[in-house]
């Protein structure tokens, strides 16, 4: 069965964005981009909440066409165009988008059906509201976290109060020269 892995940048105190959705504190550089791209390119499916999906759609389809496009933009734009996108949304209409599946009801059955299809892991990019919904339904199988060396003090948390207990197994970790630390966990379903 395919697994859903939450890919998220977080602060040391567990926030994924500032109180108003700010993400200007996230450290990304070529070292991190190159590391992330290796894993992303092995996948064929991206999962988003509506807000994150609309941000991605506004940038990635044409990112490689810009005159100052970086190598990362060129590579990720190509991957994004080919990847199947799954979007959790009550307002978007599937017929408006290509290579995209919109899930707006029956979340558990819809996600479990997708997990049964052939393919690699499904990366859930950012999308705190979608992450919270999937966590509450025990549909996330792992976390690929990039812990940034900052304490925000307040913001949008990765885990919300009342979150179900979820034992995890550390698969790998890596520290980058920027001070960001990658933590790669899978749920420990004993």
ABEGO torsion letter per residue (X at the ends): XBBBBBBBBBBAAGBABBAAGBAAABBBBAAAAAAAAAAAAABABBBBBAAAAAAAAAAAAAAAABAABBAAAAAAAAAAAABBBBBBBAABBAAABBGBBBBABGAAAAAAAAAABBEBBBBBBEGAAAAAAAAAAGABABBBBBBBBBBAGBEBBABBBGBBBBBBBBABBBBBAAGBBBBBBBBBBX
